[in-house]
Amino acid sequence: MSSHASNRARVIPLRPVPAEPAAPSEPAGPAPREPLWRDVVGEVLRRERLAQERTLKEVAEAARISMPYLSELERGRKEASSEVLAAAAHALGLGLADLLALSHHRLVRQERPRPVRSRTAPRRTEATSRYGEVRLAA
């Protein structure tokens, strides 16, 4: 007995296929790229080293890591372990928390596009729940 049924599997997409967008009112440029962590940390390490007027060799010896590796860290070419980052930070007179805080400030300073609020939908400042009226801060 033979079956003439198709051997093709039915494919169900995991994500819905996006519909063709309507003609955009403004040309959409490429989405801004989120910076890589290794780039941000590398910039902070280099900025701190240069601010202290120290050479790669001095800091690498103090951190007990190789000079080429420290150079690659500063250029964002390598992902460092927390131990290596702590050693580099300590060689610069910083704690690991200081390095993370400086990296955080660097990320926050970076200009990010802000979401555009629709002018047609008013902001809700009041809501009613089963507990009564709730006023939201504007």
C-alpha positions in Angstrom: 0.0 0.0 0.0 1.5 3.3 -1.0 0.7 6.8 0.1 0.7 9.7 -2.3 0.8 12.2 0.6 3.3 14.9 0.4 6.5 14.5 2.3 6.7 18.2 2.9 6.5 19.4 6.5 4.2 22.2 7.5 6.2 25.1 8.7 4.8 27.3 11.4 6.8 30.5 12.0 7.8 31.2 15.6 7.4 34.9 15.0 4.7 36.5 13.0 5.9 37.7 9.6 5.8 41.5 9.6 3.4 43.1 7.2 4.7 45.5 4.6 4.9 48.9 6.3 2.9 51.7 4.9 4.8 54.4 3.2 6.8 56.0 6.0 6.4 59.7 6.6 10.1 60.1 7.2 12.9 58.0 5.8 14.0 55.6 8.5 17.8 55.6 9.0 19.7 52.7 10.5 19.0 52.1 14.1 21.6 53.3 16.5 24.0 50.6 17.5 24.3 49.8 21.2 28.0 50.1 22.2 29.8 46.9 23.2 30.8 46.5 26.8 34.4 45.8 25.9 34.6 49.1 23.9 33.2 51.1 26.8 35.5 49.6 29.4 38.5 49.9 27.1 37.8 53.6 26.5 37.6 54.1 30.3 40.8 52.3 31.0 42.7 54.2 28.3 41.3 57.5 29.4 42.3 56.9 33.0 45.8 55.7 32.0 46.4 58.8 29.8 45.0 61.1 32.5 47.6 59.7 34.8 50.3 60.1 32.1 51.3 56.5 32.5 52.5 54.2 29.7 51.0 50.9 28.7 54.1 49.2 30.0 53.8 50.7 33.5 50.2 49.8 33.9 50.6 46.3 32.4 53.4 45.5 34.8 51.5 46.9 37.8 48.5 44.8 36.8 50.6 41.8 36.0 49.2 41.3 32.5 51.0 41.5 29.2 51.4 44.9 27.5 49.8 43.6 24.2 46.8 42.2 26.1 46.3 45.6 27.9 46.5 47.3 24.6 43.9 45.0 23.1 41.6 45.6 26.1 41.9 49.4 25.7 41.0 49.1 22.0 38.0 46.9 22.7 39.5 43.9 20.9 39.3 41.5 23.9 36.6 40.6 26.5 38.4 40.6 29.8 37.5 38.5 32.8 36.5 40.2 36.0 39.8 39.3 37.5 41.7 41.0 34.7 39.5 44.1 34.8 40.0 44.3 38.6 43.8 44.0 38.2 43.9 46.7 35.5 41.6 49.0 37.6 43.8 48.5 40.7 46.9 49.2 38.7 45.3 52.6 37.9 44.4 53.2 41.5 40.7 52.4 41.0 38.5 49.7 42.4 36.4 47.5 40.2 33.3 49.4 41.3 35.0 52.7 40.2 35.7 51.2 36.8 32.1 50.0 36.5 30.8 53.4 37.6 32.9 55.3 35.1 31.7 52.9 32.4 28.2 53.5 33.4 28.6 57.3 33.1 30.1 56.8 29.7 27.1 54.8 28.6 24.6 57.3 30.1 26.4 60.2 28.4 26.0 58.6 25.0 23.1 60.2 23.3 20.2 57.8 22.7 17.1 58.5 20.7 14.2 59.3 22.9 10.8 57.8 22.2 8.4 60.1 20.4 5.1 60.5 22.2 2.0 60.5 20.1 0.2 63.9 20.1 -3.1 62.2 19.4 -3.2 60.0 22.5 -3.4 62.2 25.7 -1.4 61.1 28.7 -3.5 59.5 31.4 -3.3 61.2 34.7 -6.2 59.5 36.4 -7.3 55.9 36.6 -10.1 54.2 38.4 -9.5 50.8 40.1 -11.5 48.7 42.4 -9.8 50.6 45.2 -11.1 54.0 44.0 -9.7 56.8 42.0 -6.0 56.9 41.6 -4.2 60.0 40.4 -0.8 59.6 38.6 1.9 62.1 38.8 2.4 64.0 35.6 
